[in-house]
């Protein structure tokens, strides 16, 4: 009996190792997918998609919400990765928004999805209109929510609406589900702008936002750290690549710094 139990345990461990290897291969394949935009691929050296998503603990059979996907940099990776065994839900602008700019943003994103149905026709499109409307997924139905360099855009909503925003994320996640956050990092020695107008945020501030909603901090990673970034640039984080908003002014210096110093945080919704 003991020999049988040991053999069964060894088989289970081997199956687990094989499953992890397959998931790892699938992520590498998604990052190398030919459907990715060449200019986006060039930024892998700064954005570290493999290391970042591995740290968050993503698996190909998960249901994942990507908040505010913008032009779809991470969508290009997440969609093929989750296509066969999982589900990607993009929480973006509202096509029915009363705000014309938001509607146009939603139309542009939908046009990108529709242009490559072989990659994106299984992507579910939800609504994430901070401070106004949240239609992402049913309660307790999502394995992971991801947000990349977005929180600074929501801070001007004010404390109450930020609390409601994080509460909505908490609600859609399953117990034990993960909230993965990447954000531009402001050194603790510098003063936090109340509206995050520079694009930078204190790590402690971001952690408090999540913890106040009930999340528990489960880990930090320095994979997206950049010690060259002093976070005190004219026109904030947008002075750095890829935006280079100051154009030719100090361009070489900003290019030498590279993209911003960023926190990478993993939170968990406690299991009941």
Number of C-alpha atoms within 10 A of each C-alpha: 6 7 8 9 10 11 12 12 12 12 12 12 12 12 12 12 12 12 13 13 12 14 18 17 13 17 24 15 14 20 21 12 16 10 15 19 12 9 9 13 16 10 15 12 11 16 22 12 22 15 13 20 16 13 17 23 12 22 23 20 15 16 20 28 28 24 22 21 20 18 12 19 18 20 21 23 22 29 24 26 28 23 17 11 11 17 23 24 23 26 25 25 29 22 17 11 16 9 11 11 11 17 16 15 17 19 15 15 19 16 11 13 20 13 12 11 11 11 21 21 13 18 19 15 20 19 22 21 19 18 15 9 13 18 15 22 22 11 13 15 15 26 22 27 24 22 18 20 17 17 21 18 13 16 19 14 14 12 11 9 16 20 16 15 22 18 17 18 25 25 17 21 25 20 17 17 22 27 27 24 24 21 24 26 26 26 17 12 7 11 10 16 14 11 16 18 16 20 23 25 28 20 18 11 12 18 17 14 18 23 16 12 19 16 24 18 17 14 13 14 16 12 17 23 18 17 11 13 21 14 22 14 14 13 14 16 25 18 24 25 18 14 11 18 16 16 10 9 12 11 16 10 10 22 14 12 17 17 26 29 25 26 23 24 22 21 24 23 25 14 8 6
